[in-house]
Amino acid sequence: MSKDLIAIIGVGVSLAGLILYSQHNLRSEMKAEFNIHLEAVNGLREDVGQLQERVARQEGLMEGLRDAIIGSRELVAGPG
């Protein structure tokens, strides 16, 4: 083999190694970022669940208040 061919093959192998290494690093960084975002989404899910519970409680209170107001109007107005 000529020296030029050996040099070309050596450069090709070196470039392939660099590309594989950079792909591995990129994949690791993406996994770390994904985990950070996943934790944030899970936290938001918990917050939304708590808000839904609070809204349901408020809806119940408003419904009770509405029924009390309607009942008091009926008492004032009388039957009919």
KOLROMAR-382272 format. One record per residue: x, y, z of N, C-alpha, C in turn. Coordinates in pm, whole numbers, plus 32768, in hexadecimal, padded with zeros to 4 digits. Layout:
XYZXYZXYZ
...
//
This chain:
80547F8B80008000800080008059807C8000
802580E07FBD8074815A7FB9805B81AB8037
80B68205805280AB825A80C9803082B580C2
800D82E1804B7F988337803A7F1782ED805F
7F0D827080337E97822180517E8C820780E8
7EFB81EA81287EFB81D481B87ED182548201
7EFF82C681D37EDB834582117E4683618200
7E118346818A7D83835C81717D2E830181CA
7D54828481D47D0B8226822A7D14825282BC
7D8A827E82E67D9B82AE83707D438326838E
7D3D838383317CE783F983437C5483CE8348
7C2D837182F47BA3834082F27B7D82FF8376
7BD582AD83AB7BBB8269842B7BB582D1849A
7C0D833384987C0B839C84FD7B8983EB84F8
7B5D841084817AE0845984727A69840684A1
7A698387848179FC832F84AE79F983288546
7A6E831F85837A74831C86167A40839D8653
7A67840E861B7A37848F864D799F849C863E
796A846F85CD78DA847785B7788F841F861B
78BF83A68630787E834C869078838386871D
78F483BE8742790383F987C778A4847087D9
789C84C687737844853A877E77B185108780
778E84A8873677058476873876E2843E87C2
773F83FA8800772883C488877715843588EC
7768849A88E4775A850D893E76D685558929
76B2856888AB763485AB888C75BE855C88C2
75C284D988B17555848588E4754D848D897C
75BD848E89BF75BD84998A517583851E8A7F
75A9858A8A3C7574860E8A5E74DD86158A45
74AF85D989D8742185DA89B973D1858B8A21
7409851B8A4F73C584CD8AB673BB851C8B38
742485638B5B742285B48BD473BA86248BC9
73B586678B57735286D08B4172C586978B44
72B286228B08723085E28B08720285C48B96
725D85928BE9723A85738C73721385F18CC1
7259865E8CA7723886DD8CE971AB87088CC2
718C87018C41710887298C12709C86C98C44
70BC86498C4C705C85E88C7E703886038D0F
709C86268D5F708286498DEB702986C68DF3
704287278D9E6FF187A18D9E6F6187828D77
6F4E872E8D136EC887088CE86E8086BC8D57
6EC586638D9A6E8786198E086E5E86788E78
6EB086DB8E946E8D87408EF96E12878E8ED0
6E0987B08E506D9487F98E1F6D1787A38E28
6D2587228E0D6CB286C88E196C7D86C78EA7
6CD686C48F076CAC86C78F936C65874B8FB2
6C9E87B98F816C60883C8F986BD488438F5A
6BC6880F8EE26B4488108E9F6AE087BA8EED
6B0D87498F1F6AB486F58F706A84873C8FED
6ADE8784902F6AB887CF90A56A57883F9082
6A6F888290116A1588ED8FE6698A88B68FC5
698588418F88690588048F6768B787E68FE6
68FC87B5904C68BA879A90CC6885881B910A
68D58884910468AA8904913D6833893E90F0
68368934906C67C88966901B674989169038
67568894904566E18841906466A5886A90EA
66FA8886914B66C988B291CE6682893891C2
66BE89949176667F8A17916265F98A099119
65F389B090B9657589999072650A896890D3
6531890E912D64D288DD919064A1894C91EB
64FE89A1921564D68A11926B64798A719222
64988A8D91A464448AE8915663B98AAB9140
63B58A2B9129633489E9911662E189F09196
632289D9920762DC89E4928662AB8A71929F
62FB8AD4927E62D58B60928E625E8B829234
62648B5191B961F58B69915C61748B2C9191
617D8AB191C261068A7091FA60D28ABC9273
612B8AF192C561018B3D933B60BD8BBF9311
60F28C0092A960B48C7C9279602B8C60923E
60228BFA91EE5FA18BD791B15F3D8BB2921E
5F6A8B6792835F128B4192F15EE28BBA9340
5F3B8C1C93565F138C9293A15EB48CE9934E
5EC48CEB92CC5E668D3692775DDC8CF8927C
5DD98C74927B5D588C3092815D138C4B9307
5D638C5393735D278C6F93F45CEE8CFC93F9
5D348D5C93BF5D078DE993C05C8E8DFB9364
5C948DBF92EE5C298DD1928B5BAD8D7F92AF
5BC28D1792F75B528CBF93195B3B8C5992AA
5AE38BFC92C45ACA8B9492605A818BCD91E6
5AA48B9191755A558BB391065A8E8BF89097
//
